[in-house]
Amino acid sequence: MRVACQIMLIEKDRRILERWSRGRSTPARLVMRAKITLKAAAGMKNKDIAAEVGTDRLTVARWRKRFAQRGLAGIEKDEPRGGRKPTRRNKVARLIVERTTQTVPTNATHWSVRTLANELNVSPSMAHRVWKANGLKPHLTRTFKVSNDPHFVEKLVDIVGLYLNPPEHALVLSVDEKSQIQALDRTQPSLPIFPGRCGTMTHDYKRNGTTTLFAAIELAEGRLIGTCMLRHRHQEWIEFLKQIDKETPAEPDLQLIVDNYATHMHPKVKSWLKRHRRFHMHFTPTARSWLNLIERWFREITDKRICRGTFNSVEALVKAIESYIAEHNENPKSFVWTAKAEKILAKVRRAKAVLDKISSE
């Protein structure tokens, strides 16, 4: 008479198995195996376990034995299965990859699994498996821009140098404006989040005006200087520079990293800077505003406070922004730049080489 192998559990394995057995995001097969193992450890017979979990006695015996031999690893992952090799897929895989990467459909910008399957007379599931095996996702694109700034290298080295080796007796500030922030109000009340359902917002909205956020983050400590204004002309830019002058210590020089917006280079701005010698401007290369770390903070306030907010007036929007800035300054945190100039330049050289090759073909 066959006797089922005995299962002994240590406390750590028991906790993991219990978590698997009731995990809502755990694969169903692993939930069943965890339940089988727990019931086996409780001393139940295979036929009784099979009746409770809704499977057959041989399946219970298999996973009971696997756990006894290999522990959690024995039930967590499936062993390689037998069967014949996918000969037809291997024959057409190269053709699927070539057609996907080197051509486009006559009436579309990219292939789908169905259009490609019809074109090559294969099944959509076969096309999908080949795409997955080769990491192909024709429906996705990523944006890029190679800067044509003739002074790209020196500007890049200058700004990255400020991040990685800031000068002594000076404050480095990343400065910019976020224009046209809309005070949007939803046409109907939003519904709150609760278990089993995400929060909801109406797709349409009411526009209640706009504001422009001028912000500067002091990179050493992360303290933020910010204000909202109705417009973003050179007059407002000079007013913000005056605010920075007031809200920073009088002794150190100020190294400001800014982008190439025309307002920043207006003749009246240059005249003001000549009278305030502690200000030193460092301009990012053209089409390289991501070198300005304040853009990272703009993304943060957009995601956390503006994007899903509802504002019935510009005043309410400005109050929310000012509140966010005040809370940030209670526990200021800066952003740490890690990429070295050499690494960025190598990436740019590779991108330019590819573009030159495509242009010459």
C-alpha positions as CSV (number, residue, x, y, z in Angstrom):
1,M,0.0,0.0,0.0
2,R,1.4,3.4,-1.0
3,V,1.8,6.0,1.7
4,A,1.9,9.7,0.8
5,C,5.2,11.4,1.8
6,Q,5.0,13.5,4.9
7,I,5.2,17.3,4.7
8,M,6.9,19.3,7.4
9,L,6.8,23.1,7.3
10,I,9.0,25.6,8.9
11,E,7.3,28.9,10.0
12,K,8.8,30.9,7.1
13,D,7.6,28.5,4.4
14,R,4.2,28.4,6.1
15,R,3.8,32.1,5.9
16,I,4.7,32.2,2.3
17,L,2.3,29.4,1.4
18,E,-0.5,31.1,3.3
19,R,0.2,34.3,1.4
20,W,0.1,32.4,-1.9
21,S,-3.0,30.5,-1.1
22,R,-5.1,33.7,-0.6
23,G,-3.3,36.1,-2.9
24,R,-5.7,37.7,-5.4
25,S,-2.9,38.5,-7.8
26,T,-1.2,35.1,-7.4
27,P,-1.5,32.8,-10.5
28,A,-4.4,30.3,-10.0
29,R,-2.1,27.3,-10.4
30,L,0.2,28.5,-7.6
31,V,-2.8,29.2,-5.3
32,M,-3.9,25.6,-5.8
33,R,-0.4,24.2,-5.2
34,A,0.0,26.2,-2.0
35,K,-3.4,25.0,-0.7
36,I,-2.4,21.4,-1.5
37,T,0.9,21.7,0.4
38,L,-0.8,23.4,3.5
39,K,-3.4,20.7,3.7
40,A,-0.8,17.9,3.2
41,A,1.2,19.5,6.1
42,A,-2.0,19.3,8.2
43,G,-2.0,15.5,7.7
44,M,-4.9,15.2,5.2
45,K,-5.0,12.3,2.7
46,N,-4.5,13.0,-1.0
47,K,-8.1,12.0,-1.9
48,D,-9.5,14.4,0.7
49,I,-7.3,17.2,-0.5
50,A,-8.3,16.6,-4.1
51,A,-12.0,16.8,-3.1
52,E,-11.5,20.1,-1.3
53,V,-9.4,21.9,-3.9
54,G,-11.3,20.6,-6.9
55,T,-8.7,18.4,-8.6
56,D,-7.7,14.8,-8.9
57,R,-5.6,12.6,-6.6
58,L,-2.7,12.2,-8.9
59,T,-2.3,16.0,-9.2
60,V,-2.2,16.3,-5.4
61,A,0.3,13.5,-5.2
62,R,2.6,15.2,-7.8
63,W,2.8,18.5,-6.0
64,R,3.0,17.0,-2.6
65,K,6.1,15.0,-3.8
66,R,7.6,18.1,-5.6
67,F,7.4,20.1,-2.4
68,A,8.9,17.3,-0.3
69,Q,11.8,17.0,-2.8
70,R,12.5,20.7,-3.6
71,G,10.6,22.9,-1.2
72,L,9.0,26.1,-2.3
73,A,11.0,26.1,-5.6
74,G,9.4,22.8,-6.5
75,I,5.9,24.2,-6.7
76,E,6.6,27.8,-7.6
77,K,8.0,27.2,-11.1
78,D,7.0,24.6,-13.7
79,E,9.6,22.3,-15.0
80,P,10.4,22.4,-18.8
81,R,7.7,20.5,-20.7
82,G,8.3,18.0,-23.4
83,G,6.8,18.0,-26.9
84,R,8.0,18.6,-30.4
85,K,9.9,21.7,-31.3
86,P,8.0,24.5,-33.0
87,T,9.4,23.8,-36.5
88,R,7.0,26.1,-38.5
89,R,7.5,29.0,-36.2
90,N,11.3,28.6,-36.5
91,K,11.0,28.7,-40.3
92,V,8.9,31.9,-40.4
93,A,10.4,33.7,-37.3
94,R,13.1,35.4,-39.4
95,L,10.6,36.5,-42.0
96,I,8.3,37.9,-39.3
97,V,11.2,39.9,-37.7
98,E,12.4,41.2,-41.0
99,R,8.9,42.3,-42.2
100,T,8.2,44.0,-38.8
101,T,11.4,45.9,-38.7
102,Q,12.0,46.8,-42.3
103,T,8.6,47.4,-43.8
104,V,5.2,49.0,-43.0
105,P,1.7,48.1,-44.2
106,T,0.4,50.0,-47.3
107,N,-2.4,51.6,-45.4
108,A,-1.0,52.0,-41.9
109,T,2.1,53.3,-40.0
110,H,2.9,50.0,-38.3
111,W,2.1,46.4,-38.2
112,S,-0.4,44.7,-35.8
113,V,-0.3,41.0,-35.1
114,R,-3.4,40.5,-37.3
115,T,-2.3,42.5,-40.3
116,L,1.1,40.9,-40.2
117,A,-0.5,37.4,-39.8
118,N,-2.7,38.0,-42.8
119,E,0.2,39.3,-44.8
120,L,2.4,36.2,-44.1
121,N,-0.4,33.7,-43.8
122,V,0.4,32.7,-40.3
123,S,-1.7,32.8,-37.1
124,P,-1.8,36.0,-35.0
125,S,-0.6,34.0,-32.0
126,M,2.5,32.9,-33.9
127,A,3.3,36.5,-34.8
128,H,2.8,37.6,-31.2
129,R,5.1,34.9,-29.9
130,V,7.8,35.8,-32.3
131,W,7.4,39.5,-31.4
132,K,7.6,38.7,-27.7
133,A,10.7,36.5,-28.1
134,N,12.5,39.3,-30.0
135,G,11.2,42.2,-27.8
136,L,9.3,43.8,-30.7
137,K,6.5,46.3,-29.9
138,P,5.6,48.1,-33.2
139,H,2.6,49.9,-31.5
140,L,5.0,51.8,-29.2
141,T,7.4,54.7,-30.0
142,R,9.8,56.8,-28.0
143,T,10.6,60.4,-28.8
144,F,14.1,61.8,-29.1
145,K,15.8,65.0,-30.4
146,V,19.5,65.4,-31.2
147,S,20.6,68.9,-30.5
148,N,22.1,70.9,-33.3
149,D,23.5,73.5,-31.0
150,P,27.1,74.4,-32.3
151,H,28.2,74.9,-28.7
152,F,26.6,71.7,-27.4
153,V,29.7,70.2,-25.9
154,E,30.9,73.2,-23.9
155,K,27.3,73.9,-22.6
156,L,26.9,70.3,-21.6
157,V,30.2,70.0,-19.8
158,D,29.6,73.4,-18.1
159,I,26.2,72.3,-16.7
160,V,27.1,68.8,-15.7
161,G,30.2,70.3,-14.0
162,L,27.9,72.5,-11.9
163,Y,25.9,69.4,-10.9
164,L,28.8,67.1,-10.1
165,N,31.4,69.6,-8.9
166,P,29.7,72.8,-7.8
167,P,31.9,75.8,-7.2
168,E,32.8,76.9,-3.6
169,H,31.3,80.0,-2.1
170,A,28.4,79.9,-4.7
171,L,24.8,78.7,-4.9
172,V,23.8,76.7,-7.9
173,L,20.1,77.1,-8.8
174,S,18.1,75.4,-11.5
175,V,15.5,77.9,-12.8
176,D,12.7,78.0,-15.2
177,E,9.0,78.8,-15.7
178,K,6.1,76.5,-16.2
179,S,3.7,78.5,-18.4
180,Q,0.0,78.1,-19.2
181,I,-1.0,76.0,-16.1
182,Q,-4.7,75.7,-16.5
183,A,-7.2,76.0,-13.7
184,L,-9.5,73.2,-14.7
185,D,-12.7,72.2,-13.0
186,R,-14.7,69.1,-13.8
187,T,-18.3,69.3,-15.0
188,Q,-19.5,66.8,-12.5
189,P,-18.2,65.7,-9.0
190,S,-15.5,63.0,-9.0
191,L,-16.1,59.7,-7.4
192,P,-13.7,58.5,-4.7
193,I,-11.5,55.4,-4.8
194,F,-12.7,52.3,-2.9
195,P,-11.7,48.6,-2.8
196,G,-12.2,47.1,-6.2
197,R,-12.6,50.4,-8.1
198,C,-10.2,53.3,-9.0
199,G,-11.2,56.9,-8.6
200,T,-13.1,58.5,-11.4
201,M,-13.2,62.0,-13.1
202,T,-15.3,63.3,-15.9
203,H,-13.5,63.5,-19.2
204,D,-14.6,67.0,-19.9
205,Y,-13.8,70.1,-17.9
206,K,-14.3,73.9,-17.5
207,R,-11.4,76.2,-18.1
208,N,-11.1,78.9,-15.5
209,G,-7.9,80.7,-16.6
210,T,-4.2,80.1,-16.5
211,T,-1.1,81.0,-14.5
212,T,2.6,80.8,-14.9
213,L,4.8,79.2,-12.2
214,F,8.3,80.6,-11.9
215,A,10.5,78.3,-9.8
216,A,14.2,77.9,-8.8
217,I,15.5,75.0,-6.8
218,E,18.7,75.4,-4.8
219,L,20.5,72.2,-5.6
220,A,22.7,71.8,-2.5
221,E,19.8,71.7,0.0
222,G,16.7,71.5,-2.3
223,R,15.0,74.6,-1.0
224,L,12.6,76.0,-3.6
225,I,11.8,79.6,-4.5
226,G,8.6,80.0,-6.4
227,T,5.9,82.4,-7.4
228,C,2.9,82.5,-9.8
229,M,2.4,85.3,-12.3
230,L,-0.2,86.0,-15.0
231,R,2.3,86.2,-17.9
232,H,5.8,85.2,-18.7
233,R,7.5,88.1,-20.4
234,H,10.9,89.6,-19.7
235,Q,9.2,91.9,-17.1
236,E,8.0,88.9,-15.1
237,W,11.4,87.2,-15.5
238,I,13.2,90.2,-14.0
239,E,10.7,90.3,-11.1
240,F,11.5,86.7,-10.4
241,L,15.3,87.3,-10.5
242,K,14.7,90.1,-7.9
243,Q,12.9,87.6,-5.8
244,I,15.7,85.1,-6.0
245,D,18.1,88.0,-5.0
246,K,16.1,88.7,-1.9
247,E,15.5,85.1,-0.8
248,T,19.1,84.0,-1.0
249,P,22.1,85.0,1.2
250,A,23.8,88.2,0.0
251,E,27.4,86.9,0.1
252,P,27.7,84.0,-2.4
253,D,27.5,84.3,-6.1
254,L,24.4,82.7,-7.8
255,Q,25.0,80.2,-10.6
256,L,21.7,79.9,-12.5
257,I,20.9,77.1,-15.0
258,V,18.3,78.2,-17.5
259,D,17.0,77.2,-20.9
260,N,17.2,79.2,-24.2
261,Y,13.7,80.8,-23.9
262,A,14.0,84.3,-25.6
263,T,12.8,86.0,-22.5
264,H,15.9,84.9,-20.6
265,M,18.1,86.7,-23.2
266,H,16.1,89.9,-23.6
267,P,18.2,93.1,-23.8
268,K,16.6,94.5,-20.6
269,V,17.4,91.2,-18.8
270,K,21.0,91.5,-19.9
271,S,21.1,95.0,-18.7
272,W,19.7,94.0,-15.3
273,L,22.3,91.2,-15.0
274,K,25.1,93.7,-15.7
275,R,24.0,95.7,-12.7
276,H,23.8,92.5,-10.5
277,R,27.2,90.9,-10.8
278,R,26.4,88.0,-8.4
279,F,24.2,86.4,-11.1
280,H,25.9,84.1,-13.6
281,M,23.8,82.5,-16.3
282,H,24.4,79.0,-17.7
283,F,22.3,78.1,-20.7
284,T,21.3,74.5,-21.6
285,P,22.0,73.4,-25.2
286,T,19.2,73.9,-27.7
287,A,16.5,71.2,-27.4
288,R,18.1,69.9,-24.2
289,S,15.9,71.4,-21.5
290,W,16.0,68.0,-19.7
291,L,19.5,69.0,-18.5
292,N,17.8,71.5,-16.3
293,L,16.9,69.7,-13.1
294,I,13.9,72.0,-12.3
295,E,12.1,70.2,-15.0
296,R,12.2,67.1,-12.8
297,W,10.5,69.1,-10.0
298,F,7.9,70.4,-12.5
299,R,7.0,66.9,-13.4
300,E,6.6,66.1,-9.7
301,I,4.2,68.9,-8.9
302,T,2.3,68.2,-12.1
303,D,1.8,64.5,-11.2
304,K,1.1,65.0,-7.5
305,R,-0.9,68.3,-7.3
306,I,-2.0,69.8,-10.7
307,C,-2.9,67.0,-13.1
308,R,-5.7,65.5,-11.1
309,G,-6.7,68.6,-9.2
310,T,-9.9,70.5,-9.7
311,F,-9.8,74.3,-9.4
312,N,-12.8,76.6,-9.8
313,S,-10.6,79.7,-10.2
314,V,-7.0,80.8,-10.9
315,E,-6.8,81.9,-7.3
316,A,-7.5,78.3,-6.1
317,L,-4.8,77.0,-8.4
318,V,-2.2,79.4,-7.2
319,K,-3.1,78.7,-3.6
320,A,-2.6,74.9,-4.2
321,I,0.8,75.6,-5.9
322,E,2.0,77.8,-3.1
323,S,0.8,75.2,-0.5
324,Y,2.8,72.5,-2.3
325,I,5.9,74.7,-2.4
326,A,5.6,75.5,1.3
327,E,5.2,71.8,2.2
328,H,8.3,71.0,0.0
329,N,10.4,73.6,1.9
330,E,9.4,72.2,5.3
331,N,11.5,69.1,4.4
332,P,13.5,70.1,1.3
333,K,15.0,67.5,-0.9
334,S,17.1,68.0,-4.0
335,F,17.7,65.9,-7.0
336,V,21.1,64.1,-7.5
337,W,22.6,64.2,-11.0
338,T,24.6,61.1,-11.7
339,A,25.2,61.0,-15.5
340,K,28.7,62.1,-16.5
341,A,29.3,64.3,-19.5
342,E,31.3,61.6,-21.3
343,K,28.5,59.1,-21.1
344,I,26.0,61.6,-22.5
345,L,28.4,62.6,-25.3
346,A,28.9,59.0,-26.2
347,K,25.2,58.5,-26.5
348,V,24.8,61.6,-28.6
349,R,27.6,60.4,-31.0
350,R,25.9,57.1,-31.5
351,A,22.5,58.8,-32.2
352,K,24.2,61.1,-34.8
353,A,25.9,58.2,-36.4
354,V,22.6,56.4,-36.9
355,L,20.9,59.6,-38.3
356,D,23.8,60.2,-40.7
357,K,23.6,56.7,-41.9
358,I,19.9,56.9,-42.5
359,S,20.3,60.3,-44.3
360,S,22.9,58.9,-46.6
361,E,20.8,55.9,-47.7
